[in-house]
Amino acid sequence: MYSPPLLRSVGIQMRDFLISYAGSLAGVATVFGLYLLSAYSASKGKAYAEIWWLPGWNCFRFVIRNMHGDHPLTDIAYRAWLREVRPSGPGSSVSTFVDAELATGHRILLPTGNDYPVLCFRFETKGEKLYFVHTDKMGAPIYSYEVSEEFEKVVIEYSVKVQTWKLLKHEIRRILVIPRLSEGELDVLQYLSSIQDRKETLVPLMFGEAEEIKVSI
């Protein structure tokens, strides 16, 4: 069938446009998929935190891990506090948070093969009362807080940056908590107090409360 030159030209232009559009979509999808994969990888293994009981120093250490990392961590900022909750009542329809500052700081660069202690502590019992004792990383006491009925949790928030493949930059922000009670109603603080006579061990009772990961080039 004969097609006028003008129609053939329009058809060619439309075909080229569709090919170009499909190529652009494929490129965008590839980059977006790379970002998602990179963010997922960061959420599982980069700049994660752990709590260890160290009997040699008689304290727990909350550390940002880079002992086995592949890249340096930069621009580490952190803050830790205790939170009590005053319940709502007459004259106040909402609960009130009462926070006690524990630690805050900043680290410019953390090389591979290093961990960074953010918060160190232990528990002590005096009579029938349990105390949260904030310490330095050598176990020397800084301040002691009574674990009252209003005591809800220990909160640690931190942010860190890491660059991978000399290309992708991750900005990672997390809030982790040590609650008074776990979802199974385990008294976490009493449990932590009970394992202080054990050998060096990783403590599993820490929970993520919020996380944000940004990926850029």
Stockholm file with secondary structure:
# STOCKHOLM 1.0

chainA/1-217         MYSPPLLRSVGIQMRDFLISYAGSLAGVATVFGLYLLSAYSASKGKAYAEIWWLPGWNCFRFVIRNMHGDHPLTDIAYRAWLREVRPSGPGSSVSTFVDAELATGHRILLPTGNDYPVLCFRFETKGEKLYFVHTDKMGAPIYSYEVSEEFEKVVIEYSVKVQTWKLLKHEIRRILVIPRLSEGELDVLQYLSSIQDRKETLVPLMFGEAEEIKVSI
#=GR chainA/1-217 SS CCCCHHHHHHHHHHHHHHHHHHHHHHHHHHHHHHHHHHHHHHHHHSSCEEEEEETTTTEEEEEEEETTCSSCEEEEEEEEEEEEEECCBTTBSSCEEEEEEEEEEEEEEECTTEEEEEEEEEEEEETTEEEEEEECTTSCEEEEEECCTTEEEEEEEEEEEEEETTTEEEEEEEEEEEESBCTTCCBHHHHHHHTTTSCSEEECCCEEEEEEEEEEC
#=GC SS_cons         CCCCHHHHHHHHHHHHHHHHHHHHHHHHHHHHHHHHHHHHHHHHHSSCEEEEEETTTTEEEEEEEETTCSSCEEEEEEEEEEEEEECCBTTBSSCEEEEEEEEEEEEEEECTTEEEEEEEEEEEEETTEEEEEEECTTSCEEEEEECCTTEEEEEEEEEEEEEETTTEEEEEEEEEEEESBCTTCCBHHHHHHHTTTSCSEEECCCEEEEEEEEEEC
//
